[in-house]
Amino acid sequence: MVDFLDLEKIKWSKGHYGLAECWVKIKVPSVSAVISEMIPDPELEEFIRSVGKEKADEISKQAAYRGTAMHLFLENFLKVYSKSRDVSEALSHTQKESPRELLEKEVPQNKIDEGRDLFYNFYYSEHSNSFANLVGTELSIYSPTLFYRGKLDVFYVDKAFGYAVTDHKTSSSYIKEGSTKEYKYKLQLGSYANALDEMYRDKGLVVKKASILCMSTKSKIPQEVSCNGAELEKYKEEFKTICREWHIKNKTDFLLK
């Protein structure tokens, strides 16, 4: 139990009747930590075996640079668009600010260029019209009952489904139906939907659709992995199960009711 508590960050404050109260920070796992630890990924393991760990690590590093670049172009675009509703102003802002910020983060120029190209694939697709009614971007989320946390890209009101979330990914290939990657993405979507449902339960908010929008270097058309209805409920429940198992494995199930 002690390993799960950050005892170096104990805080004392004045509580009831003027008595001192002790607060201890709890280390809560991220959604990605739960999924990566609990779900075996034979496809990833085979990839590492085929190219070697050193090369696999370098490929992952370069892919992370590309993803960081695409996300920042998209984030800066949506940040302005959500306030001004002016597409031209939002596009101009991200074209100007994103490269500068990425260079400050020491992202290589070629990966900035790749990220910009993938952002344009989104911008010129039908999906760019989906976020007209934005609720929030880069939103930190958490589960008050299962003690996990995460950060989602876009929270919005979908015309057909109502409250919805979308996370953006980059890839060098399409996500195959039935693959481990698709399964893990859908678990991620279930975790996001469940957390938001819990966070806003007193307001009656329920997420009806969750999707991954993947921008591939092999196509100019974004690929959508989407869950709604019974399928979304299925992955919400499956994530809850593996999250409980994660806490049991890490001896932190004392947090669960």
Order of alpha helices (4+ residues) and beta strands (2+ residues): beta-beta-alpha-alpha-alpha-alpha-alpha-beta-beta-beta-alpha-beta-beta-alpha
